[in-house]
């Protein structure tokens, strides 16, 4: 069963394909002003997006969590992340949209960088930290709009430079890890997570997943603990829970319909699973989510703030 959440290529262009141009780069204003500066919550099935805000700000809803953002900042949106915005009309910045399979190809030789960019994240920057990123973003925009020879190669080089700067900023906020997992363990976990994305609605048996990866269930648990500090089963359950919360918050489907779409035999089993994971029933969770103040439109409530992302910025909150 496909998710009922809105899924677009670029926002408002459900039938557009990027088969010809695998990357698109435009100013935030170009598309947002067409929608009165508000982009309602949606997601992209196979697109990676990076937003660079140089000046101005927005209210961001990221998988139901709201943040108030002021530039300079970046936010990174891997495929299937539910996100929405309300931009200030004075905002200045770029949105870069890339076919995810192309991003995978570019990052395949650097698994640590790929891992950093596979999690939705928001980083607020100091002027010093923003300067090289601003130059890289402008360079990418110039290559995208240009017609010089070897344009595709120029775009790839500029995109990699931009992703490299983003990865370095993200890495500044990771604690030193003298126990960094071996490359083989990381590879197993990456393949397992990709498998979960493909099959979580069928709730596959852990042993079957391990067999598809060419390892035992015990080995799979061991590498998940080593890389992510959680069990393989917990990782699978977490993906089912995330999708359940997305569909409870953003669709009008009944609990029974959501349960069926996520591979549960009946709604009662789904409710017990959900209550074990969250401490509340699906119905209660939906009521709380539904009765929150309207997202992206209330300027005075307390929000999670984007965390800074350079050594010169304030301590991480």
C-alpha positions in Angstrom: 0.0 0.0 0.0 1.4 3.4 -0.9 1.4 6.2 1.6 -1.4 8.8 1.2 0.9 11.7 2.1 1.5 14.2 -0.7 4.6 13.1 -2.7 6.1 15.4 -5.3 9.1 15.8 -7.4 9.5 19.5 -6.8 6.6 21.0 -4.8 3.4 21.5 -6.8 4.8 19.4 -9.8 3.5 15.9 -9.1 4.0 14.7 -12.7 7.3 16.3 -13.4 10.3 14.1 -13.9 14.0 15.0 -13.7 15.1 12.5 -16.3 16.7 15.2 -18.4 18.2 17.4 -15.7 19.1 15.4 -12.6 19.7 18.6 -10.6 17.6 21.7 -10.2 18.8 24.9 -8.5 16.5 27.9 -8.0 16.1 30.8 -5.6 13.7 30.1 -2.7 11.6 33.0 -3.8 11.0 31.6 -7.3 8.7 28.9 -6.2 7.6 30.1 -2.7 6.1 33.4 -3.9 3.8 31.4 -6.2 2.3 29.8 -3.1 2.1 33.0 -1.0 5.4 32.0 0.7 3.8 28.9 2.4 4.7 25.4 1.3 2.4 22.9 3.1 3.8 19.6 4.5 4.7 17.1 1.8 7.6 14.8 1.0 9.7 13.7 -2.0 10.0 10.0 -2.7 13.3 10.0 -4.6 14.8 13.5 -4.2 17.5 14.9 -2.0 17.1 18.6 -1.1 19.4 21.2 0.4 18.1 24.6 1.4 20.6 27.5 1.8 19.2 30.6 3.5 21.6 33.5 3.3 19.3 36.2 4.7 15.8 36.2 6.2 14.1 33.3 7.7 11.2 30.9 7.8 9.1 28.6 10.0 10.0 25.0 9.2 8.0 21.9 10.0 10.2 18.8 9.9 8.4 15.5 10.5 6.0 17.4 12.8 8.7 19.3 14.8 8.6 23.0 14.3 11.7 25.2 14.1 12.2 29.0 13.7 15.1 29.6 11.4 17.1 32.8 10.5 19.8 32.9 8.0 22.5 32.2 7.4 21.6 28.5 7.8 21.2 25.3 5.9 18.8 22.5 6.2 19.2 19.0 4.6 16.2 17.0 3.5 16.8 13.3 2.5 14.0 11.5 0.6 10.7 10.8 2.4 11.2 13.5 5.0 7.9 15.3 5.6 8.6 19.0 5.5 6.7 22.3 5.1 7.7 26.0 5.3 6.4 29.5 5.8 9.1 31.8 4.4 9.5 35.5 5.1 9.0 37.4 1.8 12.4 39.0 2.2 14.2 35.6 2.3 17.3 35.2 0.2 18.7 31.8 -0.6 18.7 28.7 -2.8 17.0 25.3 -2.9 19.0 22.6 -4.6 17.1 19.4 -5.6 19.0 16.3 -6.8 17.8 12.9 -7.9 18.7 10.7 -4.9 20.3 8.0 -7.1 22.8 10.6 -8.4 23.6 11.8 -4.8 24.2 8.1 -3.9 26.6 7.8 -6.8 28.6 10.9 -5.9 28.8 9.9 -2.2 29.4 6.2 -2.6 33.2 6.5 -2.1 32.7 8.5 1.2 30.4 6.5 3.5 30.9 8.7 6.5 29.9 11.8 4.5 26.9 9.9 3.1 25.8 8.9 6.5 25.9 12.6 7.8 23.8 13.7 4.8 21.2 10.9 5.2 19.6 12.5 8.3 17.3 15.5 8.1 19.2 18.3 9.8 19.1 22.0 10.4 22.2 24.1 11.1 22.4 27.8 12.0 25.7 29.3 10.9 28.0 32.1 12.0 29.1 34.5 9.3 32.5 32.9 9.2 31.1 29.4 8.8 28.6 30.5 6.2 31.2 32.2 3.9 32.6 29.1 2.1 29.2 27.5 1.9 27.8 30.7 0.3 30.6 30.6 -2.3 30.0 27.0 -3.1 26.2 27.6 -3.5 26.8 30.5 -5.9 29.3 28.4 -7.9 26.7 25.6 -8.2 24.0 28.1 -9.3 26.4 29.6 -12.0 27.2 26.1 -13.4 23.6 25.2 -13.4 22.6 28.3 -15.3 25.6 28.3 -17.6 26.2 26.8 -21.0 30.0 26.2 -20.9 31.6 23.0 -22.2 31.4 20.0 -19.8 28.5 21.6 -17.9 27.5 18.3 -16.3 31.0 17.8 -14.9 31.0 21.3 -13.7 27.7 20.8 -11.9 29.0 17.6 -10.2 32.2 19.3 -9.0 30.3 22.3 -7.6 27.7 20.0 -6.0 30.4 17.9 -4.4 32.1 21.0 -3.0 28.8 22.1 -1.5 28.1 18.7 0.0 31.6 18.6 1.4 31.2 21.9 3.2 27.8 20.7 4.6 29.4 17.5 5.8 32.3 19.3 7.5 29.8 21.6 9.3 27.8 18.6 10.5 30.9 16.7 11.6 31.9 19.6 13.9 29.0 18.7 16.1 29.7 15.0 16.5 31.4 13.9 19.6 34.9 12.4 19.1 34.4 8.7 18.5 37.5 6.6 19.1 35.3 3.5 18.5 34.3 4.4 14.9 32.9 1.3 13.3 34.8 -0.6 10.7 33.8 0.1 7.1 32.3 -3.4 6.7 29.9 -2.9 9.7 28.9 0.4 8.3 28.2 -1.1 4.9 26.0 -3.8 6.5 24.0 -1.2 8.4 23.5 1.0 5.3 22.3 -1.9 3.3 20.0 -2.9 6.1 18.5 0.6 6.3 17.9 0.6 2.6 16.2 -2.8 2.9 14.0 -1.5 5.7 12.9 1.4 3.4 11.8 -1.1 0.7 10.0 -3.5 3.0 8.9 -2.0 6.2 5.2 -2.1 5.3 5.5 -5.9 5.0 7.3 -6.1 8.4 9.8 -8.7 7.2 11.3 -11.2 9.7 14.7 -10.2 11.0 16.3 -13.5 9.9 15.1 -13.0 6.4 16.6 -9.5 6.2 19.9 -10.8 7.5 19.9 -13.6 4.9 19.3 -11.1 2.1 22.4 -9.2 3.4 24.4 -12.4 3.5 24.9 -12.4 7.3 23.3 -14.0 10.3 20.7 -12.3 12.5 23.2 -12.3 15.4 25.8 -10.5 13.2 23.1 -8.0 12.0 22.2 -7.2 15.6 25.9 -6.8 16.5 26.7 -4.3 13.7 23.5 -2.3 14.5 24.6 -2.0 18.1 28.1 -1.0 17.0 27.1 1.6 14.4 23.8 2.9 15.8 23.7 1.8 19.4 20.4 0.0 19.0 19.2 -3.4 18.0 18.2 -4.4 14.5 14.6 -5.0 15.6 14.5 -1.6 17.2 15.6 0.0 13.9 12.8 -1.8 12.1 10.2 -0.8 14.6 11.3 2.8 14.6 10.7 3.0 10.9 7.2 1.6 11.2 6.5 4.0 14.1 7.7 7.0 12.1 5.4 6.2 9.2 2.5 5.6 11.6 3.0 9.1 13.1 3.3 10.7 9.7 0.0 9.2 8.6 -1.8 9.9 11.9 -0.7 13.5 11.7 -1.0 14.3 8.1 -3.9 12.1 6.7 -7.5 11.4 7.6 -7.1 7.6 7.4 -8.7 5.6 10.2 -6.4 3.8 12.6 -7.6 0.5 11.1 -6.5 1.7 7.6 -3.1 2.8 8.9 -2.6 -0.5 10.7 -3.5 -2.5 7.6 -1.2 -0.4 5.4 1.7 -0.9 7.8 1.3 -4.7 7.8 -0.5 -5.3 11.1 -3.1 -8.1 11.2 -5.6 -5.9 13.0 -6.0 -2.5 14.6 -5.8 -3.9 18.1 -2.4 -5.3 17.5 -1.3 -2.0 16.0 -2.6 -0.1 19.0 -0.7 -2.3 21.4 2.5 -1.8 19.4 2.0 2.0 19.3 1.2 2.3 23.0 4.3 0.2 23.9 6.5 2.6 21.7 5.0 5.9 22.7 3.0 5.5 25.9 -0.2 6.6 24.3 -2.7 5.1 21.9 -2.7 6.1 18.2 -6.1 7.9 18.7 -4.8 9.9 21.6 -1.5 10.8 19.8 -3.6 12.0 16.8 -5.8 14.1 19.0 -2.8 15.8 20.5 -1.2 16.4 17.1 -4.5 17.7 15.6 -5.2 20.1 18.4 -1.8 21.8 18.4 -1.8 25.4 17.1 -1.8 25.4 13.3 1.7 24.7 12.1 3.7 27.4 10.3 1.2 30.2 11.1 1.6 31.1 14.7 4.7 33.3 15.3 4.7 33.6 19.1 4.8 30.0 20.4 8.0 28.3 21.7 9.8 26.3 19.1 12.8 24.1 18.8 15.6 26.3 17.6 18.0 25.3 14.9 21.3 24.4 16.4 24.5 26.3 15.5 27.0 24.7 13.3 30.4 26.2 13.7 33.0 26.2 16.5 32.5 30.0 16.8 28.7 29.6 17.2 26.8 29.3 20.5 26.8 25.9 22.3 24.6 23.3 20.9 21.1 23.2 22.4 
